[in-house]
Amino acid sequence: MTSVSPRRRLIGGSIGTFVEWYDFLIYGLSAPVLAAHFFPESSATAGIMSTFAIYAVAYLARPIGGAYFGRIGDRLGRIRTLAIIVLLMGTATTALGLLPTYATVGLAAPALLLVCRVAQGFSAGGETSGAAAYIVESAPPRHRALWISICVAGSWLPILVAAGLILCLRAGLGDAAYASWGWRIPFLAGGLLAVVGLWLRSLLDDPEEFVAARRAAPVRGVIRTVLVEHWRAIIAVMLIVAVQGVGAYLLLSYMYSYLVTVAGLGPSAALVSNAIGVTAMAVILVPCGLLADRVGRKPCMFAGAVWTGVISWPALVLASQGSVAAAIGGQVLIGAGVALFSAGGFVTMAELFSTSVRFTGHAIGYNVGYAIFGGTTPLIASALVAATGMAAAPAFYVLAIAILGIIVVSRLPETKGVRLRDGGVADDAVDAAPATQPVVR
């Protein structure tokens, strides 16, 4: 019998996730200054594109990290694995803050930047899936969407802390000093936060649901079992990720640079507006989680996909107007759709797999999906703007992904109320499942 209360699990799991994703997201907010320090000065646009290319390449490490940590998590436990993950992320983030620049070591600088970012990607590959498995297995059955929405909101809010820290550094040090050396401080602070995350996770233990499932039916060859018996669920997760990944990472990792380089906002104004937009997205997510527990996962995902597709063009046009108010308005419009979709999407992805393989199955599908869709979003968005000269050009990509999401949601089973030990979808029933009845093994 566990000695940790459910509420303590929610708080501990969410705060640990907050710490982990601060480390991961600080890269996106630092993209302009990283481009200036780690690439030749001949072209600012080329530097930004190269910085986002490394951002995208790092996502290729996420499926590998997801499979690696998922296997450990399903065999040895959720909390032990999550502790290793936050330790690795903290080490990579600290190292990134200590790297020599292009002016000092030449081409070795972007190479070292890539190594650190890949290590971050490898670590991040296990974080969301481990946290999702831990939270959904700890939650009361009627509140799983709410609990996982709170945890996900905790993974989005670090951008507010990171933006606040960067603003304080710019104000205290001055823009010149920040651009010269002050940019390293947020990365070094991330290493210290990782120690806090490690301590928080040491106070938790594995959920009773996981312990009972492992005792009743231990799985050998977890990765092989998942790939052979659960491949349809993996594909479903990859396609769910497409919608929420493109929308979320448009705000989390691209909009700051977009507002500076395209909309013409100053760095501080862009940071403030982006932090407000992401915070709004996180706040909206929580009541949407309540809604997904009440009306079901599919209605929220469908409404979120429709909203995101319809609003993407006017939202980006608004955000590109060059004022802080317009930037905030455009980002909040996008964030509302992402939050509504994610409230149903995140919990569905966890419920599609049975407890004995949940970490591994979710990790493979989620991270392959993010490698294809989420990690490439800033690169594709910036390339569309550069190729067309249209400030709202990324909306074409968002609209296409939203249409894909509508199709995917129509083919998914409803997992509200499914028994976790069984999982929410049979391998031969992803396409055939009735909309009103969860499919179990």
Secondary structure, DSSP 8 states (H G I E B T S, - for coil): ---S-HHHHHHHHHHHHHHHHHHHHHHHHTHHHHHHHHS-TT-HHHHHHHHHHHHHHHTTHHHHHHHHHHHHHHHH-HHHHHHHHHHHHHHHHHHHHT---HHHHTTHHHHHHHHHHHHHHHHHHHHHHHHHHHHHHHS-GGGHHHHHHHHHHHHHTHHHHHHHHHHHHHHHH-HHHIIIIITHHHHHHHHHHHHHHHHHHHT----HHHHHHHHHS--SSHHHHHHHHSHHHHHHHHHHHHHHHHHHHIIIIIHHHHHHHTS---HHHHHHHHHHHHHHHHHHHHHHHHHHHHH-HHHHHHHHHHHHHHHHHHHHHHHTTSSHHHHHHHHHHHHHHHHHHHHHHHHHHHHTS-GGGHHHHHHHHHHHHIIIIITTHHHHHHHHHHHH--TTTHHHHHHHHHHHHHHHHHHS---TT--TTT-S--TT-TTT--TTS----
